[in-house]
Amino acid sequence: MIMTGLEFMIKTYGITKSSVASELGIKKQNINVWFSGKQPISKRHVEHLAGFFHQPLELIRKEITREDELTIIENYKKYKSGIPNIDVYYVLDLPKAIVTRDENGNVGVIPMSTKCE
């Protein structure tokens, strides 16, 4: 299923469209219009949403890739943990696995059954 960054952020953060609409001072129907593709999200709202979700501006409107999903999850975990440079995070679609990103941006998957010595 193709999804925009905003849709994935709402799902990942576990919040409702209504709460996002309230944050923006708009009606929930506006968000539904954005999701349907009938109207783009305004620059003002993109900037507000990027700050609200602690995510890059370019991911808000974009039809995201799997790598974008990992970036969103990584940023969410950083925000929730209060740790600015966390490099390990859990992935919603990969139960029993940890995905890592090294300093060069390379992504790796470690099964949870792997024992750390």
N, C-alpha and C positions, 0 to 999 in steps of 0.2 A: 504494500500500500504506500503510495507516494504521500508524503506529509511535509508540511512546512515546518520551519524551525519553531515558530510560535506554537503550532499544534503539539509538537513533540515536547516543548518546554512545559506546557500546561499539563500534559500527561506525566512527564517526569517529576515535576514538582508536586503533583497530586492536588492541584487547585482547580477551581471551576472557571468556566468562561465568565460566569456572573461576577466572580471576585476580580478577575482581570478587567472586566468592563467597569466595575466600580472604581478600581485603581485609576483607570483612564478617564473616568467621568463621562462614560458613554453607555449606550444600551447594549445588552447582550446580543441583540440582533445585528449590531454592527460587526461583531466578531464572527457571527455566522456568515455574514456577507463576505468578509475577508476569506474565511475558510472555503467558501464556494468558488472563490476566484472572480466574483462579479465586480469587486472593487479592491484596489490595492490599499495596503496600510499606509497612511500618511507618514511623511518623514518625521513629523512631530511625535506621532504615536510610536514609530519604530524606535526613536531615541529614548522615549519614556520606558518602553518595554525592555530595551537593552539594559537600562539601569535597574529596572525592577527585577529582572531575572539574572542580572550579573553575567550577561552574555554579549558576544560581539554583535554589533549592528547588522552585519551582513548575514547573520544566521536567522534573523527574525522572519523575513519574507521568503527566504530561499527554500526551494524544494530540496530537502536535505538528503545527504548520502549517509551510509553507515559510519564513515569517518566523522561526519558532522555530528551524528548522534553521540559518538564517543566524546567529542569535544564538549557538547552540551552536558553530558553526564559528568565529565571531569570538572567542568566549571561549577556545576551544581554541588558536587561533593566538596569542592574547595570552599564554596560559600557556606554550606551547612556545617562544615567542620571548623571553620574559622582559620584553617591552615592555608596560607597563601600559595605554597608551592607543593601541594600534594601530587604525587605521580602515580598512585594506584587507586583504582576505583572499581566498583562492581557494575556489571552490565545487566540491564533488565532482561535481555533476550538470551543470555548465556548463563543459566543457572549452574552453580558449582564451578565457576571460572572467575578469574580475575584478569582484567585487561590492564596492561601497563603501557606507558609511553615514556621512552627514554629522552635524554636531552636533545637528540637529533630529530625527535618527532616520530620515531619508529614505534609502531604498535605491536604488542605481543600478547598472547593469551596463555595463561597458566591455569591448568586444571586445579580445582580446589583440593583434589586428592593428593597432589604433590606435597610431600612433607618438606618443610624448611629445616635445615640442619643448622 
